[in-house]
Amino acid sequence: MATSELDFATRFFNAVIKGLSRLGISAFGAQELIVRGRRSGKEFSTPVNPMTVGGVTYLIAPRGQTQWVRNARHHREVALRRGRRLTAYEIAEVHGAEAVPPMRHYLRKWAWEVGRFFPEGVTADSTDAELAAVIPAHPVFRITERAA
């Protein structure tokens, strides 16, 4: 399956998670990511699993170079919604050694959900070098809340 294709079960699961997030219910820590389109400017949303490692909040793109990834890179800003609360963030892609700890944490916490999108044998227990090798295909972003 290409990283941008979603099967019926994934589309259904995403719709349920987005709906719960809009009601203020965070299933497994998921929130609704909102990002503007690069060309249209239209808002698009998808469920994501933000996480904090060492006091820094990250987003990982398990499905790779998806539309939300390309849009976030272009605008360098996103928002996360849970219930009525919408929080704006600046977003910056991280690479190399900085990206390994959040990737490891992500795989430890959510491999049951997203492990199928990673090469066989890549797990939270993989070496730093093995994790660093998959990061270009599964981008890691640091998000920082924007000042009001």
Summary of the structure (lengths in Angstrom):
residues: 148
radius of gyration: 14.6
end to end distance: 41.0
largest distance: 43.1
contacts: 421
relative contact order: 0.18
helix: 40%
strand: 28%
